[in-house]
Amino acid sequence: MTTFKYAAKGPGGKTVEGTINANDKNEAVAELRKQNLTVMQVEETAAARKTASTGFLGKQPRCKKADLVIFTRQLSTMVGAGLALLESLEVLADQAESPGLRAAILQLVADVRGGTDLSVAMEKCPKVFDPLYVSMVRAGEVSGQMDIILERLADYQESSENLRREIKAAMTYPVISMVLVTAITAFLMLGVVPGFRAVFDSLDTELPWITAFTLETAEFLKSHWILCFGGAFGAIFGALAFLRTEAGGWFWDRNVLRAPVFGPLIRKVALARFSRTFATLIRSGVPIMGTLDIVAETAGNRIVAKAVLDSRDSVRAGNLLSEPLAKAPVFPPMVVRMIAIGERTGSLETLLEKIAEFYDAQVKAAVKSLTSMIEPILISVMGVIVGGVVMSVFLPILDVVGKLGGGG
């Protein structure tokens, strides 16, 4: 039950305010009308909104994408087999291994048992069920094809999760390599190189420029290591804080698409996500305007989202979707033309799925190529750094040994 506060007029025209407990807003309005009140306003109390937003255990339930995919697939199978929705949710709550997912399902069970639609109940768990998920479930409720739409949703989630997993796996090696390069360099500059200062001073010889530079750098880092590491971490956290702002987000999303090497990859990922999300929603019967809103919200890049929202305004005015997309530089001519053909032939979702499959393949090929290219680059960087430090240390020693050998 949820607590609602209301304002209404009684039989004598007097304004009455108070609170009422009901399963949802419609039930609250119906109950007030039974009391011969003319309802002017009904809304959840602040405490009710807080409960709805935090869920069980005082915090918003969360779960992994992989767990949500399994839940969606199982729910589709059980509903398709003729099991009642409430019974299916209770079974899935009992077998859920993820605490966050179990808390979310239990909240769904409580709301659905109280008469709330499943899509409305899912809106109370935004950390688990995103707008795309809720919209597709709502489309399933309206069309009566809940099992089919849930299966499409599970297919979409699996495709998106596989793509994300491949990109994450490809980026793991470069990140670990960079951490190792940084750690080895720090160890050499702070723990090894400074110990040779006394040795070089005892040689009484002019040091090569690379040795002098390495020694001065090592001495500076050792004397001011707190300042150096603090400055590095401060710069990182400052950059992250800036990127969380609206201006920083636009700066990142605009320039990341223009970045060499990674820019084309990120653009292909955005296009694959746009096409697959769009196709899934259209095929599931979600209205075009709602589809464009959700696609913009889940685009993952503000430039792509802006182009989609501009196209929404154009569609609302009665124009074609492809016309405003053609003006957005993020959408290649091939994508725009295929969307235009889909609009003319009435097969927009089919062509969007083909676009998604094409860019999925492009992303996989680009990730594989990028991984094979990054590996020798990182090895070369590591060789230059470590080799440079080692050479700077041994050059004076070799020079002295050469002089002694020549003098003997």
ZAMARGU-4260 file (C-alpha; in steps of 0.2 Angstrom, whole numbers, plus 5000, padded with zeros to 4 digits):
<rodrens>
0) 5000/5000/5000 | 5006/5018/4996 | 5001/5034/5006 | 4994/5048/4995 | 4990/5066/5000
5) 4975/5074/4992 | 4965/5090/4990 | 4947/5089/4986 | 4930/5098/4988 | 4917/5091/4999
10) 4898/5092/4995 | 4897/5110/5002 | 4911/5116/4991 | 4923/5116/5006 | 4941/5111/5002
15) 4947/5096/5011 | 4965/5090/5012 | 4972/5074/5020 | 4980/5057/5016 | 4974/5040/5010
20) 4981/5023/5008 | 4979/5014/4992 | 4988/5002/4980 | 4990/5016/4966 | 4984/5033/4961
25) 4968/5027/4952 | 4962/5017/4967 | 4965/5032/4978 | 4954/5043/4967 | 4941/5030/4966
30) 4940/5028/4985 | 4939/5047/4987 | 4925/5048/4975 | 4915/5035/4985 | 4916/5048/4999
35) 4907/5060/4988 | 4923/5071/4986 | 4928/5080/4970 | 4946/5076/4968 | 4957/5091/4963
40) 4975/5084/4967 | 4982/5067/4972 | 5000/5063/4974 | 5012/5052/4984 | 5018/5058/5000
45) 5037/5062/5002 | 5039/5046/5012 | 5030/5035/4999 | 5041/5042/4985 | 5057/5039/4996
50) 5051/5021/4999 | 5047/5018/4981 | 5064/5025/4975 | 5075/5016/4988 | 5066/4999/4988
55) 5070/4986/5000 | 5084/4987/5014 | 5084/5006/5012 | 5093/5007/4995 | 5089/5005/4977
60) 5091/4987/4972 | 5104/4983/4958 | 5110/4968/4949 | 5122/4963/4935 | 5116/4963/4917
65) 5120/4945/4915 | 5108/4941/4930 | 5094/4952/4922 | 5096/4943/4905 | 5093/4926/4914
70) 5078/4933/4923 | 5070/4940/4907 | 5073/4923/4898 | 5066/4913/4912 | 5051/4925/4914
75) 5047/4924/4896 | 5048/4905/4896 | 5036/4903/4911 | 5023/4916/4905 | 5024/4907/4888
80) 5020/4891/4896 | 5004/4897/4904 | 5010/4901/4921 | 5002/4916/4930 | 5013/4932/4930
85) 5012/4933/4949 | 5017/4915/4952 | 5031/4916/4939 | 5038/4931/4949 | 5037/4922/4965
90) 5046/4907/4958 | 5060/4918/4951 | 5062/4927/4968 | 5064/4911/4977 | 5078/4905/4965
95) 5087/4922/4962 | 5105/4921/4968 | 5108/4940/4966 | 5103/4949/4982 | 5099/4965/4972
100) 5089/4956/4959 | 5079/4946/4972 | 5075/4962/4981 | 5069/4970/4965 | 5058/4954/4961
105) 5051/4954/4978 | 5046/4972/4976 | 5038/4967/4959 | 5028/4953/4968 | 5021/4965/4981
110) 5016/4978/4969 | 5008/4965/4956 | 4999/4957/4970 | 4992/4974/4975 | 4985/4976/4957
115) 4999/4986/4950 | 5004/4983/4932 | 5021/4975/4930 | 5028/4990/4920 | 5022/5002/4933
120) 5030/4991/4946 | 5046/4990/4937 | 5047/5009/4936 | 5051/5009/4954 | 5067/5000/4952
125) 5076/5011/4939 | 5093/5004/4943 | 5087/4986/4938 | 5074/4990/4924 | 5079/5004/4913
130) 5066/5014/4902 | 5069/5002/4887 | 5065/4987/4898 | 5049/4996/4905 | 5043/5002/4888
135) 5044/4984/4881 | 5035/4976/4895 | 5022/4990/4894 | 5020/4985/4875 | 5019/4967/4880
140) 5005/4971/4892 | 4995/4981/4879 | 4997/4968/4865 | 4995/4953/4875 | 5012/4946/4869
145) 5022/4947/4885 | 5031/4931/4882 | 5036/4935/4864 | 5042/4953/4869 | 5051/4947/4884
150) 5060/4934/4873 | 5065/4949/4861 | 5071/4959/4875 | 5082/4945/4881 | 5089/4943/4864
155) 5093/4961/4864 | 5101/4961/4881 | 5112/4946/4876 | 5118/4955/4860 | 5122/4971/4870
160) 5130/4961/4884 | 5141/4951/4872 | 5147/4967/4863 | 5151/4975/4879 | 5160/4960/4885
165) 5171/4959/4870 | 5176/4977/4871 | 5180/4975/4889 | 5190/4960/4886 | 5200/4969/4872
170) 5203/4984/4883 | 5209/4974/4898 | 5226/4969/4891 | 5231/4987/4887 | 5226/4994/4904
175) 5235/4980/4913 | 5250/4983/4902 | 5250/5002/4905 | 5249/4999/4924 | 5264/4987/4923
180) 5274/5000/4913 | 5270/5014/4925 | 5274/5002/4940 | 5291/4997/4933 | 5296/5014/4928
185) 5292/5021/4946 | 5302/5006/4953 | 5317/5010/4943 | 5317/5029/4945 | 5313/5029/4964
190) 5322/5013/4969 | 5336/5009/4957 | 5343/5024/4948 | 5346/5036/4964 | 5358/5022/4971
195) 5370/5025/4956 | 5373/5043/4960 | 5387/5040/4972 | 5395/5027/4960 | 5395/5040/4946
200) 5402/5054/4957 | 5417/5043/4962 | 5420/5040/4943 | 5426/5058/4941 | 5420/5058/4923
205) 5408/5068/4912 | 5391/5060/4912 | 5382/5058/4895 | 5367/5069/4894 | 5354/5055/4895
210) 5362/5049/4911 | 5362/5066/4919 | 5344/5069/4913 | 5339/5052/4921 | 5348/5055/4937
215) 5340/5073/4939 | 5323/5066/4935 | 5325/5052/4948 | 5331/5064/4961 | 5317/5075/4958
220) 5304/5061/4959 | 5312/5054/4975 | 5312/5071/4983 | 5295/5076/4978 | 5286/5060/4976
225) 5271/5066/4986 | 5269/5081/4975 | 5270/5071/4959 | 5258/5057/4964 | 5246/5070/4972
230) 5247/5080/4957 | 5244/5065/4946 | 5229/5059/4956 | 5222/5077/4958 | 5223/5079/4939
235) 5214/5063/4936 | 5200/5066/4949 | 5198/5084/4943 | 5196/5078/4925 | 5183/5065/4931
240) 5174/5078/4940 | 5174/5090/4925 | 5167/5075/4914 | 5153/5073/4926 | 5146/5090/4923
245) 5135/5094/4908 | 5148/5104/4899 | 5161/5091/4902 | 5150/5078/4896 | 5147/5087/4880
250) 5166/5090/4878 | 5169/5072/4880 | 5156/5065/4869 | 5160/5078/4855 | 5178/5074/4855
255) 5179/5056/4858 | 5170/5053/4841 | 5184/5063/4833 | 5199/5054/4842 | 5211/5044/4831
260) 5210/5025/4832 | 5197/5025/4846 | 5185/5037/4838 | 5179/5026/4824 | 5177/5012/4836
265) 5166/5022/4848 | 5156/5028/4833 | 5152/5010/4827 | 5147/5005/4845 | 5135/5020/4846
270) 5128/5016/4829 | 5126/4997/4833 | 5117/5002/4850 | 5106/5014/4841 | 5100/5002/4827
275) 5097/4987/4839 | 5088/4997/4852 | 5077/5006/4838 | 5073/4989/4829 | 5069/4980/4845
280) 5057/4994/4851 | 5048/4996/4834 | 5046/4977/4832 | 5039/4976/4849 | 5025/4988/4845
285) 5032/5003/4855 | 5025/5020/4847 | 5038/5029/4836 | 5038/5045/4847 | 5041/5034/4863
290) 5054/5024/4854 | 5064/5039/4849 | 5064/5046/4867 | 5071/5029/4873 | 5084/5028/4860
295) 5090/5045/4864 | 5091/5041/4882 | 5100/5025/4880 | 5112/5031/4866 | 5127/5033/4877
300) 5133/5048/4868 | 5125/5066/4869 | 5129/5069/4850 | 5119/5054/4845 | 5105/5058/4857
305) 5104/5076/4851 | 5102/5069/4833 | 5089/5057/4838 | 5079/5071/4847 | 5080/5082/4832
310) 5073/5068/4822 | 5059/5066/4834 | 5054/5084/4832 | 5054/5082/4813 | 5044/5066/4814
315) 5031/5075/4825 | 5029/5088/4812 | 5025/5075/4799 | 5042/5073/4791 | 5053/5058/4788
320) 5065/5051/4801 | 5079/5050/4788 | 5079/5068/4784 | 5086/5076/4800 | 5097/5061/4802
325) 5106/5065/4786 | 5111/5082/4793 | 5119/5074/4808 | 5138/5070/4804 | 5138/5055/4816
330) 5126/5045/4805 | 5135/5039/4789 | 5125/5040/4772 | 5123/5021/4771 | 5114/5021/4788
335) 5103/5036/4782 | 5099/5028/4766 | 5094/5011/4773 | 5083/5020/4786 | 5075/5030/4771
340) 5072/5014/4762 | 5064/5006/4777 | 5052/5020/4779 | 5046/5019/4761 | 5044/5001/4761
345) 5037/4998/4779 | 5052/4987/4784 | 5061/4999/4795 | 5064/4987/4809 | 5071/4974/4797
350) 5084/4986/4790 | 5088/4993/4807 | 5092/4975/4812 | 5103/4973/4797 | 5112/4989/4801
355) 5115/4983/4819 | 5122/4966/4813 | 5133/4975/4801 | 5140/4987/4814 | 5142/4972/4827
360) 5153/4963/4815 | 5163/4980/4811 | 5165/4982/4830 | 5172/4965/4833 | 5184/4967/4818
365) 5189/4984/4824 | 5192/4977/4842 | 5202/4963/4836 | 5213/4974/4825 | 5215/4987/4839
370) 5221/4973/4851 | 5234/4967/4838 | 5240/4984/4835 | 5241/4990/4853 | 5251/4975/4859
375) 5267/4979/4849 | 5265/4997/4853 | 5265/4994/4872 | 5279/4982/4871 | 5289/4995/4861
380) 5285/5009/4874 | 5290/4997/4888 | 5306/4993/4879 | 5310/5011/4876 | 5307/5016/4894
385) 5316/5002/4903 | 5330/5001/4889 | 5333/5020/4891 | 5334/5019/4910 | 5346/5004/4909
390) 5357/5012/4895 | 5358/5028/4905 | 5364/5019/4920 | 5377/5008/4911 | 5384/5020/4898
395) 5396/5029/4911 | 5402/5012/4918 | 5405/5006/4900 | 5414/5022/4896 | 5426/5020/4911
400) 5429/5002/4907 | 5433/5006/4889 | 5446/5020/4895 | 5454/5008/4908 | 5455/4994/4895
405) 5463/5006/4882 | 5475/5013/4895 | 5481/4996/4900
</rodrens>
